[in-house]
């Protein structure tokens, strides 16, 4: 969070990271996190295997508040 205005600074990293043992569980957790985060103006992203690591790394550069990963 930016100390001056309390806004999220995407270059500062996520506010929270949730680790899950499986891809399916990570997706389920991210669905719930998205529902909770949306009204608060936050966003979440599921970082899982089976997808291009380069594409996921580029997506993370957009700045996410919550990361759910395997």
CHARMM-style PDB file with segment names, atoms N, HN, CA, C and O in Angstrom:
ATOM      1  N   UNK     1       0.839  -1.182   0.000  1.00  0.00      PROA
ATOM      2  CA  UNK     1       0.000   0.000   0.000  1.00  0.00      PROA
ATOM      3  C   UNK     1       0.880   1.238   0.000  1.00  0.00      PROA
ATOM      4  O   UNK     1       1.939   1.280   0.626  1.00  0.00      PROA
ATOM      5  N   UNK     2       0.413   2.230  -0.712  1.00  0.00      PROA
ATOM      6  HN  UNK     2      -0.447   2.196  -1.220  1.00  0.00      PROA
ATOM      7  CA  UNK     2       1.127   3.495  -0.755  1.00  0.00      PROA
ATOM      8  C   UNK     2       0.908   4.225   0.568  1.00  0.00      PROA
ATOM      9  O   UNK     2      -0.235   4.419   0.982  1.00  0.00      PROA
ATOM     10  N   UNK     3       1.968   4.624   1.222  1.00  0.00      PROA
ATOM     11  HN  UNK     3       2.896   4.466   0.885  1.00  0.00      PROA
ATOM     12  CA  UNK     3       1.857   5.265   2.534  1.00  0.00      PROA
ATOM     13  C   UNK     3       1.163   6.618   2.466  1.00  0.00      PROA
ATOM     14  O   UNK     3       0.555   7.052   3.445  1.00  0.00      PROA
ATOM     15  N   UNK     4       1.245   7.284   1.329  1.00  0.00      PROA
ATOM     16  HN  UNK     4       1.739   6.932   0.533  1.00  0.00      PROA
ATOM     17  CA  UNK     4       0.676   8.624   1.216  1.00  0.00      PROA
ATOM     18  C   UNK     4      -0.835   8.629   1.025  1.00  0.00      PROA
ATOM     19  O   UNK     4      -1.533   9.445   1.626  1.00  0.00      PROA
ATOM     20  N   UNK     5      -1.343   7.727   0.196  1.00  0.00      PROA
ATOM     21  HN  UNK     5      -0.776   7.064  -0.292  1.00  0.00      PROA
ATOM     22  CA  UNK     5      -2.776   7.766  -0.096  1.00  0.00      PROA
ATOM     23  C   UNK     5      -3.510   6.464   0.219  1.00  0.00      PROA
ATOM     24  O   UNK     5      -4.714   6.376  -0.018  1.00  0.00      PROA
ATOM     25  N   UNK     6      -2.833   5.473   0.736  1.00  0.00      PROA
ATOM     26  HN  UNK     6      -1.854   5.545   0.928  1.00  0.00      PROA
ATOM     27  CA  UNK     6      -3.477   4.220   1.090  1.00  0.00      PROA
ATOM     28  C   UNK     6      -3.879   3.355  -0.088  1.00  0.00      PROA
ATOM     29  O   UNK     6      -4.551   2.339   0.092  1.00  0.00      PROA
ATOM     30  N   UNK     7      -3.477   3.744  -1.298  1.00  0.00      PROA
ATOM     31  HN  UNK     7      -2.932   4.569  -1.444  1.00  0.00      PROA
ATOM     32  CA  UNK     7      -3.810   2.985  -2.491  1.00  0.00      PROA
ATOM     33  C   UNK     7      -2.810   1.841  -2.681  1.00  0.00      PROA
ATOM     34  O   UNK     7      -1.674   1.901  -2.209  1.00  0.00      PROA
ATOM     35  N   UNK     8      -3.261   0.801  -3.382  1.00  0.00      PROA
ATOM     36  HN  UNK     8      -4.183   0.752  -3.765  1.00  0.00      PROA
ATOM     37  CA  UNK     8      -2.401  -0.342  -3.654  1.00  0.00      PROA
ATOM     38  C   UNK     8      -1.359   0.017  -4.706  1.00  0.00      PROA
ATOM     39  O   UNK     8      -1.695   0.543  -5.767  1.00  0.00      PROA
ATOM     40  N   UNK     9      -0.115  -0.265  -4.414  1.00  0.00      PROA
ATOM     41  HN  UNK     9       0.158  -0.692  -3.552  1.00  0.00      PROA
ATOM     42  CA  UNK     9       0.982  -0.050  -5.355  1.00  0.00      PROA
ATOM     43  C   UNK     9       1.300  -1.383  -6.023  1.00  0.00      PROA
ATOM     44  O   UNK     9       1.846  -2.268  -5.365  1.00  0.00      PROA
ATOM     45  N   UNK    10       0.975  -1.564  -7.321  1.00  0.00      PROA
ATOM     46  HN  UNK    10       0.531  -0.845  -7.856  1.00  0.00      PROA
ATOM     47  CA  UNK    10       1.182  -2.850  -7.976  1.00  0.00      PROA
ATOM     48  C   UNK    10       2.643  -3.279  -8.018  1.00  0.00      PROA
ATOM     49  O   UNK    10       2.926  -4.466  -8.175  1.00  0.00      PROA
ATOM     50  N   UNK    11       3.571  -2.346  -7.882  1.00  0.00      PROA
ATOM     51  HN  UNK    11       3.342  -1.381  -7.754  1.00  0.00      PROA
ATOM     52  CA  UNK    11       4.983  -2.716  -7.899  1.00  0.00      PROA
ATOM     53  C   UNK    11       5.451  -3.195  -6.530  1.00  0.00      PROA
ATOM     54  O   UNK    11       6.575  -3.680  -6.400  1.00  0.00      PROA
ATOM     55  N   UNK    12       4.610  -3.068  -5.510  1.00  0.00      PROA
ATOM     56  HN  UNK    12       3.697  -2.674  -5.615  1.00  0.00      PROA
ATOM     57  CA  UNK    12       4.990  -3.447  -4.162  1.00  0.00      PROA
ATOM     58  C   UNK    12       4.740  -4.909  -3.835  1.00  0.00      PROA
ATOM     59  O   UNK    12       5.124  -5.373  -2.762  1.00  0.00      PROA
ATOM     60  N   UNK    13       4.108  -5.636  -4.732  1.00  0.00      PROA
ATOM     61  HN  UNK    13       3.796  -5.258  -5.604  1.00  0.00      PROA
ATOM     62  CA  UNK    13       3.828  -7.041  -4.494  1.00  0.00      PROA
ATOM     63  C   UNK    13       2.427  -7.248  -3.953  1.00  0.00      PROA
ATOM     64  O   UNK    13       1.741  -6.282  -3.620  1.00  0.00      PROA
ATOM     65  N   UNK    14       1.996  -8.496  -3.862  1.00  0.00      PROA
ATOM     66  HN  UNK    14       2.554  -9.281  -4.133  1.00  0.00      PROA
ATOM     67  CA  UNK    14       0.647  -8.796  -3.401  1.00  0.00      PROA
ATOM     68  C   UNK    14       0.482  -8.563  -1.900  1.00  0.00      PROA
ATOM     69  O   UNK    14       1.458  -8.519  -1.151  1.00  0.00      PROA
ATOM     70  N   UNK    15      -0.765  -8.416  -1.481  1.00  0.00      PROA
ATOM     71  HN  UNK    15      -1.558  -8.451  -2.090  1.00  0.00      PROA
ATOM     72  CA  UNK    15      -1.078  -8.281  -0.059  1.00  0.00      PROA
ATOM     73  C   UNK    15      -1.130  -9.640   0.628  1.00  0.00      PROA
ATOM     74  O   UNK    15      -0.880  -9.748   1.828  1.00  0.00      PROA
ATOM     75  N   UNK    16      -1.458 -10.683  -0.146  1.00  0.00      PROA
ATOM     76  HN  UNK    16      -1.660 -10.595  -1.121  1.00  0.00      PROA
ATOM     77  CA  UNK    16      -1.543 -12.015   0.431  1.00  0.00      PROA
ATOM     78  C   UNK    16      -1.310 -13.094  -0.607  1.00  0.00      PROA
ATOM     79  O   UNK    16      -1.616 -12.921  -1.787  1.00  0.00      PROA
ATOM     80  N   UNK    17      -0.763 -14.212  -0.151  1.00  0.00      PROA
ATOM     81  HN  UNK    17      -0.514 -14.353   0.807  1.00  0.00      PROA
ATOM     82  CA  UNK    17      -0.530 -15.362  -1.012  1.00  0.00      PROA
ATOM     83  C   UNK    17      -1.147 -16.578  -0.336  1.00  0.00      PROA
ATOM     84  O   UNK    17      -0.905 -16.839   0.843  1.00  0.00      PROA
ATOM     85  N   UNK    18      -1.953 -17.323  -1.103  1.00  0.00      PROA
ATOM     86  HN  UNK    18      -2.149 -17.111  -2.061  1.00  0.00      PROA
ATOM     87  CA  UNK    18      -2.578 -18.550  -0.618  1.00  0.00      PROA
ATOM     88  C   UNK    18      -1.982 -19.702  -1.405  1.00  0.00      PROA
ATOM     89  O   UNK    18      -1.986 -19.674  -2.635  1.00  0.00      PROA
ATOM     90  N   UNK    19      -1.468 -20.717  -0.717  1.00  0.00      PROA
ATOM     91  HN  UNK    19      -1.465 -20.739   0.283  1.00  0.00      PROA
ATOM     92  CA  UNK    19      -0.913 -21.892  -1.384  1.00  0.00      PROA
ATOM     93  C   UNK    19      -1.884 -23.054  -1.273  1.00  0.00      PROA
ATOM     94  O   UNK    19      -2.413 -23.335  -0.198  1.00  0.00      PROA
ATOM     95  N   UNK    20      -2.111 -23.724  -2.393  1.00  0.00      PROA
ATOM     96  HN  UNK    20      -1.681 -23.496  -3.266  1.00  0.00      PROA
ATOM     97  CA  UNK    20      -3.021 -24.865  -2.442  1.00  0.00      PROA
ATOM     98  C   UNK    20      -2.273 -26.074  -3.014  1.00  0.00      PROA
ATOM     99  O   UNK    20      -1.354 -25.904  -3.815  1.00  0.00      PROA
ATOM    100  N   UNK    21      -2.654 -27.285  -2.614  1.00  0.00      PROA
ATOM    101  HN  UNK    21      -3.401 -27.423  -1.963  1.00  0.00      PROA
ATOM    102  CA  UNK    21      -1.918 -28.465  -3.076  1.00  0.00      PROA
ATOM    103  C   UNK    21      -2.259 -28.912  -4.500  1.00  0.00      PROA
ATOM    104  O   UNK    21      -1.488 -29.664  -5.097  1.00  0.00      PROA
ATOM    105  N   UNK    22      -3.385 -28.474  -5.060  1.00  0.00      PROA
ATOM    106  HN  UNK    22      -4.011 -27.863  -4.575  1.00  0.00      PROA
ATOM    107  CA  UNK    22      -3.766 -28.915  -6.398  1.00  0.00      PROA
ATOM    108  C   UNK    22      -4.264 -27.747  -7.240  1.00  0.00      PROA
ATOM    109  O   UNK    22      -4.699 -26.720  -6.718  1.00  0.00      PROA
ATOM    110  N   UNK    23      -4.190 -27.930  -8.542  1.00  0.00      PROA
ATOM    111  HN  UNK    23      -3.837 -28.764  -8.966  1.00  0.00      PROA
ATOM    112  CA  UNK    23      -4.682 -26.930  -9.485  1.00  0.00      PROA
ATOM    113  C   UNK    23      -6.167 -26.667  -9.272  1.00  0.00      PROA
ATOM    114  O   UNK    23      -6.606 -25.517  -9.245  1.00  0.00      PROA
ATOM    115  N   UNK    24      -6.936 -27.743  -9.121  1.00  0.00      PROA
ATOM    116  HN  UNK    24      -6.579 -28.677  -9.143  1.00  0.00      PROA
ATOM    117  CA  UNK    24      -8.386 -27.616  -8.962  1.00  0.00      PROA
ATOM    118  C   UNK    24      -8.737 -26.827  -7.697  1.00  0.00      PROA
ATOM    119  O   UNK    24      -9.617 -25.967  -7.725  1.00  0.00      PROA
ATOM    120  N   UNK    25      -8.065 -27.114  -6.615  1.00  0.00      PROA
ATOM    121  HN  UNK    25      -7.350 -27.813  -6.592  1.00  0.00      PROA
ATOM    122  CA  UNK    25      -8.336 -26.416  -5.366  1.00  0.00      PROA
ATOM    123  C   UNK    25      -7.916 -24.947  -5.467  1.00  0.00      PROA
ATOM    124  O   UNK    25      -8.603 -24.070  -4.944  1.00  0.00      PROA
ATOM    125  N   UNK    26      -6.800 -24.677  -6.134  1.00  0.00      PROA
ATOM    126  HN  UNK    26      -6.242 -25.389  -6.559  1.00  0.00      PROA
ATOM    127  CA  UNK    26      -6.360 -23.292  -6.321  1.00  0.00      PROA
ATOM    128  C   UNK    26      -7.413 -22.510  -7.110  1.00  0.00      PROA
ATOM    129  O   UNK    26      -7.703 -21.361  -6.775  1.00  0.00      PROA
ATOM    130  N   UNK    27      -7.981 -23.109  -8.138  1.00  0.00      PROA
ATOM    131  HN  UNK    27      -7.745 -24.042  -8.410  1.00  0.00      PROA
ATOM    132  CA  UNK    27      -9.013 -22.437  -8.930  1.00  0.00      PROA
ATOM    133  C   UNK    27     -10.270 -22.191  -8.091  1.00  0.00      PROA
ATOM    134  O   UNK    27     -10.884 -21.129  -8.196  1.00  0.00      PROA
ATOM    135  N   UNK    28     -10.654 -23.159  -7.267  1.00  0.00      PROA
ATOM    136  HN  UNK    28     -10.156 -24.022  -7.182  1.00  0.00      PROA
ATOM    137  CA  UNK    28     -11.827 -22.984  -6.407  1.00  0.00      PROA
ATOM    138  C   UNK    28     -11.589 -21.863  -5.390  1.00  0.00      PROA
ATOM    139  O   UNK    28     -12.471 -21.037  -5.157  1.00  0.00      PROA
ATOM    140  N   UNK    29     -10.416 -21.838  -4.796  1.00  0.00      PROA
ATOM    141  HN  UNK    29      -9.699 -22.509  -4.985  1.00  0.00      PROA
ATOM    142  CA  UNK    29     -10.086 -20.795  -3.825  1.00  0.00      PROA
ATOM    143  C   UNK    29     -10.083 -19.432  -4.508  1.00  0.00      PROA
ATOM    144  O   UNK    29     -10.581 -18.453  -3.952  1.00  0.00      PROA
ATOM    145  N   UNK    30      -9.522 -19.372  -5.714  1.00  0.00      PROA
ATOM    146  HN  UNK    30      -9.118 -20.168  -6.165  1.00  0.00      PROA
ATOM    147  CA  UNK    30      -9.476 -18.100  -6.439  1.00  0.00      PROA
ATOM    148  C   UNK    30     -10.881 -17.614  -6.789  1.00  0.00      PROA
ATOM    149  O   UNK    30     -11.142 -16.412  -6.750  1.00  0.00      PROA
ATOM    150  N   UNK    31     -11.783 -18.524  -7.129  1.00  0.00      PROA
ATOM    151  HN  UNK    31     -11.572 -19.501  -7.161  1.00  0.00      PROA
ATOM    152  CA  UNK    31     -13.166 -18.128  -7.416  1.00  0.00      PROA
ATOM    153  C   UNK    31     -13.799 -17.463  -6.192  1.00  0.00      PROA
ATOM    154  O   UNK    31     -14.465 -16.436  -6.313  1.00  0.00      PROA
ATOM    155  N   UNK    32     -13.588 -18.050  -5.024  1.00  0.00      PROA
ATOM    156  HN  UNK    32     -13.046 -18.885  -4.925  1.00  0.00      PROA
ATOM    157  CA  UNK    32     -14.132 -17.482  -3.786  1.00  0.00      PROA
ATOM    158  C   UNK    32     -13.434 -16.158  -3.464  1.00  0.00      PROA
ATOM    159  O   UNK    32     -14.087 -15.182  -3.093  1.00  0.00      PROA
ATOM    160  N   UNK    33     -12.103 -16.128  -3.608  1.00  0.00      PROA
ATOM    161  HN  UNK    33     -11.573 -16.921  -3.910  1.00  0.00      PROA
ATOM    162  CA  UNK    33     -11.352 -14.905  -3.335  1.00  0.00      PROA
ATOM    163  C   UNK    33     -11.825 -13.776  -4.246  1.00  0.00      PROA
ATOM    164  O   UNK    33     -11.959 -12.634  -3.807  1.00  0.00      PROA
ATOM    165  N   UNK    34     -12.078 -14.098  -5.519  1.00  0.00      PROA
ATOM    166  HN  UNK    34     -11.969 -15.025  -5.875  1.00  0.00      PROA
ATOM    167  CA  UNK    34     -12.540 -13.073  -6.464  1.00  0.00      PROA
ATOM    168  C   UNK    34     -13.885 -12.501  -6.017  1.00  0.00      PROA
ATOM    169  O   UNK    34     -14.106 -11.293  -6.102  1.00  0.00      PROA
ATOM    170  N   UNK    35     -14.782 -13.363  -5.543  1.00  0.00      PROA
ATOM    171  HN  UNK    35     -14.603 -14.345  -5.474  1.00  0.00      PROA
ATOM    172  CA  UNK    35     -16.089 -12.904  -5.065  1.00  0.00      PROA
ATOM    173  C   UNK    35     -15.965 -12.003  -3.836  1.00  0.00      PROA
ATOM    174  O   UNK    35     -16.731 -11.052  -3.683  1.00  0.00      PROA
ATOM    175  N   UNK    36     -15.014 -12.298  -2.974  1.00  0.00      PROA
ATOM    176  HN  UNK    36     -14.392 -13.071  -3.098  1.00  0.00      PROA
ATOM    177  CA  UNK    36     -14.805 -11.486  -1.776  1.00  0.00      PROA
ATOM    178  C   UNK    36     -14.079 -10.189  -2.123  1.00  0.00      PROA
ATOM    179  O   UNK    36     -14.411  -9.129  -1.593  1.00  0.00      PROA
ATOM    180  N   UNK    37     -13.101 -10.271  -3.002  1.00  0.00      PROA
ATOM    181  HN  UNK    37     -12.832 -11.132  -3.433  1.00  0.00      PROA
ATOM    182  CA  UNK    37     -12.269  -9.111  -3.343  1.00  0.00      PROA
ATOM    183  C   UNK    37     -13.005  -8.080  -4.183  1.00  0.00      PROA
ATOM    184  O   UNK    37     -12.800  -6.881  -3.992  1.00  0.00      PROA
ATOM    185  N   UNK    38     -13.843  -8.505  -5.094  1.00  0.00      PROA
ATOM    186  HN  UNK    38     -14.009  -9.479  -5.249  1.00  0.00      PROA
ATOM    187  CA  UNK    38     -14.475  -7.589  -6.042  1.00  0.00      PROA
ATOM    188  C   UNK    38     -15.192  -6.415  -5.383  1.00  0.00      PROA
ATOM    189  O   UNK    38     -14.962  -5.274  -5.782  1.00  0.00      PROA
ATOM    190  N   UNK    39     -16.064  -6.650  -4.374  1.00  0.00      PROA
ATOM    191  HN  UNK    39     -16.250  -7.577  -4.049  1.00  0.00      PROA
ATOM    192  CA  UNK    39     -16.729  -5.503  -3.737  1.00  0.00      PROA
ATOM    193  C   UNK    39     -15.768  -4.568  -2.997  1.00  0.00      PROA
ATOM    194  O   UNK    39     -16.096  -3.411  -2.737  1.00  0.00      PROA
ATOM    195  N   UNK    40     -14.589  -5.076  -2.664  1.00  0.00      PROA
ATOM    196  HN  UNK    40     -14.322  -6.016  -2.875  1.00  0.00      PROA
ATOM    197  CA  UNK    40     -13.600  -4.282  -1.936  1.00  0.00      PROA
ATOM    198  C   UNK    40     -12.648  -3.536  -2.872  1.00  0.00      PROA
ATOM    199  O   UNK    40     -11.780  -2.792  -2.416  1.00  0.00      PROA
ATOM    200  N   UNK    41     -12.812  -3.738  -4.176  1.00  0.00      PROA
ATOM    201  HN  UNK    41     -13.517  -4.343  -4.547  1.00  0.00      PROA
ATOM    202  CA  UNK    41     -11.926  -3.096  -5.138  1.00  0.00      PROA
ATOM    203  C   UNK    41     -10.577  -3.772  -5.252  1.00  0.00      PROA
ATOM    204  O   UNK    41      -9.612  -3.166  -5.718  1.00  0.00      PROA
ATOM    205  N   UNK    42     -10.503  -5.026  -4.831  1.00  0.00      PROA
ATOM    206  HN  UNK    42     -11.287  -5.519  -4.453  1.00  0.00      PROA
ATOM    207  CA  UNK    42      -9.273  -5.798  -4.912  1.00  0.00      PROA
ATOM    208  C   UNK    42      -9.400  -6.833  -6.027  1.00  0.00      PROA
ATOM    209  O   UNK    42     -10.491  -7.055  -6.551  1.00  0.00      PROA
ATOM    210  N   UNK    43      -8.286  -7.465  -6.385  1.00  0.00      PROA
ATOM    211  HN  UNK    43      -7.399  -7.285  -5.959  1.00  0.00      PROA
ATOM    212  CA  UNK    43      -8.346  -8.524  -7.384  1.00  0.00      PROA
ATOM    213  C   UNK    43      -7.433  -9.668  -7.002  1.00  0.00      PROA
ATOM    214  O   UNK    43      -6.492  -9.507  -6.225  1.00  0.00      PROA
ATOM    215  N   UNK    44      -7.731 -10.837  -7.569  1.00  0.00      PROA
ATOM    216  HN  UNK    44      -8.496 -10.968  -8.200  1.00  0.00      PROA
ATOM    217  CA  UNK    44      -6.936 -12.023  -7.264  1.00  0.00      PROA
ATOM    218  C   UNK    44      -6.577 -12.735  -8.560  1.00  0.00      PROA
ATOM    219  O   UNK    44      -7.202 -12.523  -9.600  1.00  0.00      PROA
ATOM    220  N   UNK    45      -5.556 -13.584  -8.475  1.00  0.00      PROA
ATOM    221  HN  UNK    45      -5.049 -13.756  -7.631  1.00  0.00      PROA
ATOM    222  CA  UNK    45      -5.074 -14.314  -9.641  1.00  0.00      PROA
ATOM    223  C   UNK    45      -4.612 -15.690  -9.198  1.00  0.00      PROA
ATOM    224  O   UNK    45      -3.935 -15.827  -8.179  1.00  0.00      PROA
ATOM    225  N   UNK    46      -4.979 -16.717  -9.971  1.00  0.00      PROA
ATOM    226  HN  UNK    46      -5.529 -16.606 -10.799  1.00  0.00      PROA
ATOM    227  CA  UNK    46      -4.524 -18.081  -9.694  1.00  0.00      PROA
ATOM    228  C   UNK    46      -3.285 -18.366 -10.531  1.00  0.00      PROA
ATOM    229  O   UNK    46      -3.314 -18.255 -11.756  1.00  0.00      PROA
ATOM    230  N   UNK    47      -2.223 -18.726  -9.876  1.00  0.00      PROA
ATOM    231  HN  UNK    47      -2.199 -18.817  -8.881  1.00  0.00      PROA
ATOM    232  CA  UNK    47      -0.946 -19.037 -10.507  1.00  0.00      PROA
ATOM    233  C   UNK    47      -0.737 -20.544 -10.357  1.00  0.00      PROA
ATOM    234  O   UNK    47      -0.403 -21.031  -9.277  1.00  0.00      PROA
ATOM    235  N   UNK    48      -0.939 -21.280 -11.467  1.00  0.00      PROA
ATOM    236  HN  UNK    48      -1.211 -20.885 -12.344  1.00  0.00      PROA
ATOM    237  CA  UNK    48      -0.900 -22.738 -11.388  1.00  0.00      PROA
ATOM    238  C   UNK    48      -0.067 -23.330 -12.499  1.00  0.00      PROA
ATOM    239  O   UNK    48       0.282 -22.652 -13.464  1.00  0.00      PROA
ATOM    240  N   UNK    49       0.245 -24.595 -12.354  1.00  0.00      PROA
ATOM    241  HN  UNK    49      -0.039 -25.147 -11.569  1.00  0.00      PROA
ATOM    242  CA  UNK    49       0.969 -25.311 -13.396  1.00  0.00      PROA
ATOM    243  C   UNK    49       0.062 -25.597 -14.581  1.00  0.00      PROA
ATOM    244  O   UNK    49      -1.158 -25.461 -14.495  1.00  0.00      PROA
ATOM    245  N   UNK    50       0.678 -25.995 -15.686  1.00  0.00      PROA
ATOM    246  HN  UNK    50       1.669 -26.105 -15.755  1.00  0.00      PROA
ATOM    247  CA  UNK    50      -0.086 -26.328 -16.873  1.00  0.00      PROA
ATOM    248  C   UNK    50      -0.295 -25.158 -17.818  1.00  0.00      PROA
ATOM    249  O   UNK    50      -0.870 -25.315 -18.895  1.00  0.00      PROA
ATOM    250  N   UNK    51       0.173 -23.984 -17.412  1.00  0.00      PROA
ATOM    251  HN  UNK    51       0.640 -23.856 -16.537  1.00  0.00      PROA
ATOM    252  CA  UNK    51       0.077 -22.787 -18.248  1.00  0.00      PROA
ATOM    253  C   UNK    51       1.478 -22.208 -18.419  1.00  0.00      PROA
ATOM    254  O   UNK    51       2.373 -22.497 -17.625  1.00  0.00      PROA
ATOM    255  N   UNK    52       1.666 -21.409 -19.430  1.00  0.00      PROA
ATOM    256  HN  UNK    52       0.939 -21.174 -20.076  1.00  0.00      PROA
ATOM    257  CA  UNK    52       2.964 -20.802 -19.703  1.00  0.00      PROA
ATOM    258  C   UNK    52       3.408 -19.948 -18.525  1.00  0.00      PROA
ATOM    259  O   UNK    52       2.687 -19.048 -18.093  1.00  0.00      PROA
ATOM    260  N   UNK    53       4.594 -20.234 -18.010  1.00  0.00      PROA
ATOM    261  HN  UNK    53       5.180 -20.965 -18.361  1.00  0.00      PROA
ATOM    262  CA  UNK    53       5.119 -19.453 -16.892  1.00  0.00      PROA
ATOM    263  C   UNK    53       5.393 -18.015 -17.328  1.00  0.00      PROA
ATOM    264  O   UNK    53       5.253 -17.085 -16.534  1.00  0.00      PROA
ATOM    265  N   UNK    54       5.784 -17.834 -18.589  1.00  0.00      PROA
ATOM    266  HN  UNK    54       5.898 -18.589 -19.234  1.00  0.00      PROA
ATOM    267  CA  UNK    54       6.041 -16.474 -19.085  1.00  0.00      PROA
ATOM    268  C   UNK    54       4.756 -15.662 -19.136  1.00  0.00      PROA
ATOM    269  O   UNK    54       4.742 -14.497 -18.740  1.00  0.00      PROA
ATOM    270  N   UNK    55       3.669 -16.270 -19.624  1.00  0.00      PROA
ATOM    271  HN  UNK    55       3.679 -17.217 -19.947  1.00  0.00      PROA
ATOM    272  CA  UNK    55       2.385 -15.568 -19.681  1.00  0.00      PROA
ATOM    273  C   UNK    55       1.898 -15.198 -18.285  1.00  0.00      PROA
ATOM    274  O   UNK    55       1.396 -14.096 -18.066  1.00  0.00      PROA
ATOM    275  N   UNK    56       2.050 -16.130 -17.339  1.00  0.00      PROA
ATOM    276  HN  UNK    56       2.458 -17.025 -17.517  1.00  0.00      PROA
ATOM    277  CA  UNK    56       1.611 -15.862 -15.974  1.00  0.00      PROA
ATOM    278  C   UNK    56       2.470 -14.772 -15.327  1.00  0.00      PROA
ATOM    279  O   UNK    56       1.953 -13.941 -14.581  1.00  0.00      PROA
ATOM    280  N   UNK    57       3.758 -14.770 -15.602  1.00  0.00      PROA
ATOM    281  HN  UNK    57       4.178 -15.445 -16.208  1.00  0.00      PROA
ATOM    282  CA  UNK    57       4.640 -13.740 -15.055  1.00  0.00      PROA
ATOM    283  C   UNK    57       4.256 -12.367 -15.598  1.00  0.00      PROA
ATOM    284  O   UNK    57       4.250 -11.384 -14.857  1.00  0.00      PROA
ATOM    285  N   UNK    58       3.935 -12.299 -16.888  1.00  0.00      PROA
ATOM    286  HN  UNK    58       3.940 -13.097 -17.489  1.00  0.00      PROA
ATOM    287  CA  UNK    58       3.499 -11.027 -17.474  1.00  0.00      PROA
ATOM    288  C   UNK    58       2.192 -10.563 -16.851  1.00  0.00      PROA
ATOM    289  O   UNK    58       2.012  -9.372 -16.600  1.00  0.00      PROA
ATOM    290  N   UNK    59       1.277 -11.497 -16.598  1.00  0.00      PROA
ATOM    291  HN  UNK    59       1.423 -12.465 -16.802  1.00  0.00      PROA
ATOM    292  CA  UNK    59       0.000 -11.158 -15.978  1.00  0.00      PROA
ATOM    293  C   UNK    59       0.214 -10.617 -14.577  1.00  0.00      PROA
ATOM    294  O   UNK    59      -0.471  -9.679 -14.169  1.00  0.00      PROA
ATOM    295  N   UNK    60       1.147 -11.188 -13.834  1.00  0.00      PROA
ATOM    296  HN  UNK    60       1.703 -11.951 -14.166  1.00  0.00      PROA
ATOM    297  CA  UNK    60       1.422 -10.725 -12.474  1.00  0.00      PROA
ATOM    298  C   UNK    60       1.919  -9.283 -12.450  1.00  0.00      PROA
ATOM    299  O   UNK    60       1.761  -8.591 -11.444  1.00  0.00      PROA
ATOM    300  N   UNK    61       2.512  -8.832 -13.535  1.00  0.00      PROA
ATOM    301  HN  UNK    61       2.641  -9.394 -14.351  1.00  0.00      PROA
ATOM    302  CA  UNK    61       3.005  -7.447 -13.602  1.00  0.00      PROA
ATOM    303  C   UNK    61       1.886  -6.428 -13.559  1.00  0.00      PROA
ATOM    304  O   UNK    61       2.138  -5.246 -13.328  1.00  0.00      PROA
ATOM    305  N   UNK    62       0.642  -6.865 -13.779  1.00  0.00      PROA
ATOM    306  HN  UNK    62       0.437  -7.825 -13.967  1.00  0.00      PROA
ATOM    307  CA  UNK    62      -0.495  -5.945 -13.732  1.00  0.00      PROA
ATOM    308  C   UNK    62      -0.842  -5.566 -12.298  1.00  0.00      PROA
ATOM    309  O   UNK    62      -1.595  -4.618 -12.077  1.00  0.00      PROA
ATOM    310  N   UNK    63      -0.312  -6.283 -11.335  1.00  0.00      PROA
ATOM    311  HN  UNK    63       0.300  -7.053 -11.514  1.00  0.00      PROA
ATOM    312  CA  UNK    63      -0.540  -5.968  -9.934  1.00  0.00      PROA
ATOM    313  C   UNK    63      -1.806  -6.616  -9.404  1.00  0.00      PROA
ATOM    314  O   UNK    63      -2.913  -6.166  -9.696  1.00  0.00      PROA
ATOM    315  N   UNK    64      -1.641  -7.661  -8.634  1.00  0.00      PROA
ATOM    316  HN  UNK    64      -0.741  -8.027  -8.397  1.00  0.00      PROA
ATOM    317  CA  UNK    64      -2.758  -8.361  -8.014  1.00  0.00      PROA
ATOM    318  C   UNK    64      -2.631  -8.265  -6.509  1.00  0.00      PROA
ATOM    319  O   UNK    64      -1.523  -8.270  -5.972  1.00  0.00      PROA
ATOM    320  N   UNK    65      -3.747  -8.179  -5.833  1.00  0.00      PROA
ATOM    321  HN  UNK    65      -4.647  -8.174  -6.269  1.00  0.00      PROA
ATOM    322  CA  UNK    65      -3.767  -8.057  -4.381  1.00  0.00      PROA
ATOM    323  C   UNK    65      -3.601  -9.427  -3.711  1.00  0.00      PROA
ATOM    324  O   UNK    65      -2.889  -9.553  -2.715  1.00  0.00      PROA
ATOM    325  N   UNK    66      -4.259 -10.444  -4.261  1.00  0.00      PROA
ATOM    326  HN  UNK    66      -4.838 -10.341  -5.070  1.00  0.00      PROA
ATOM    327  CA  UNK    66      -4.209 -11.789  -3.705  1.00  0.00      PROA
ATOM    328  C   UNK    66      -3.737 -12.743  -4.802  1.00  0.00      PROA
ATOM    329  O   UNK    66      -4.262 -12.725  -5.915  1.00  0.00      PROA
ATOM    330  N   UNK    67      -2.749 -13.572  -4.485  1.00  0.00      PROA
ATOM    331  HN  UNK    67      -2.322 -13.587  -3.580  1.00  0.00      PROA
ATOM    332  CA  UNK    67      -2.249 -14.589  -5.402  1.00  0.00      PROA
ATOM    333  C   UNK    67      -2.579 -15.952  -4.790  1.00  0.00      PROA
ATOM    334  O   UNK    67      -2.245 -16.227  -3.637  1.00  0.00      PROA
ATOM    335  N   UNK    68      -3.240 -16.797  -5.584  1.00  0.00      PROA
ATOM    336  HN  UNK    68      -3.511 -16.574  -6.521  1.00  0.00      PROA
ATOM    337  CA  UNK    68      -3.513 -18.177  -5.174  1.00  0.00      PROA
ATOM    338  C   UNK    68      -2.644 -19.050  -6.058  1.00  0.00      PROA
ATOM    339  O   UNK    68      -2.738 -18.969  -7.282  1.00  0.00      PROA
ATOM    340  N   UNK    69      -1.801 -19.882  -5.467  1.00  0.00      PROA
ATOM    341  HN  UNK    69      -1.724 -19.947  -4.472  1.00  0.00      PROA
ATOM    342  CA  UNK    69      -0.837 -20.647  -6.240  1.00  0.00      PROA
ATOM    343  C   UNK    69      -0.750 -22.094  -5.772  1.00  0.00      PROA
ATOM    344  O   UNK    69      -1.128 -22.433  -4.650  1.00  0.00      PROA
ATOM    345  N   UNK    70      -0.238 -22.937  -6.673  1.00  0.00      PROA
ATOM    346  HN  UNK    70       0.069 -22.662  -7.584  1.00  0.00      PROA
ATOM    347  CA  UNK    70       0.051 -24.336  -6.315  1.00  0.00      PROA
ATOM    348  C   UNK    70       1.530 -24.475  -6.103  1.00  0.00      PROA
ATOM    349  OT1 UNK    70       2.009 -25.565  -5.793  1.00  0.00      PROA
TER     350      UNK     70
END
